[in-house]
Amino acid sequence: RAFFVAAAGLVLYLLAWRSVVGWFYVANAVVWAVLLLNLIAAVWNVRGLRVTRRLRAKATRDIFENDTVEIELEVSNAGLTPRFLFTMVELCPLSSPDREEKRFLVGAVPPRASVVARYSEQCYMRGKHSFGSVVLETSAPFGLFRARRRVHAPLDVLVYPEVFPSEGIRTPSVPAD
């Protein structure tokens, strides 16, 4: 899209240069200003954001296979200006491989404030799982350029094997001699 807008700006410039019509120059200036504004705003929109990740188990402190856990992603804006319309992409290692990617659209984060996104997930497999980075993406305000930033938010989770109740083993009584 940005190339088409830049091509339109170039065509408007050539028309203005050839015909010396004033509104062609104004339209050309507006097109290039929109391109520059979108490039700067998209990059600025994902800067100054921090992400923290927390894990909340439902019942006990230990997490077992097939337990449901709640994961919180808190996005904090340390800047003096609000941040608008960006997407958080999380790869959850606790879920099954076909449901691993989680996406959250954040409308706005006010200055010096935070927004929390929560989701629940069932632990798919036992073992030690490490959460990686959260990807912040935006193409605001006009959708011409896409800015992407990885924010490191580490978290290690140990999932124990599922415990099945058993009756116990009966041993035959042996007479004592």
Summary of the structure (lengths in Angstrom):
residues: 177
radius of gyration: 26.9
end to end distance: 92.7
largest distance: 119.5
contacts: 460
relative contact order: 0.20
helix: 25%
strand: 42%
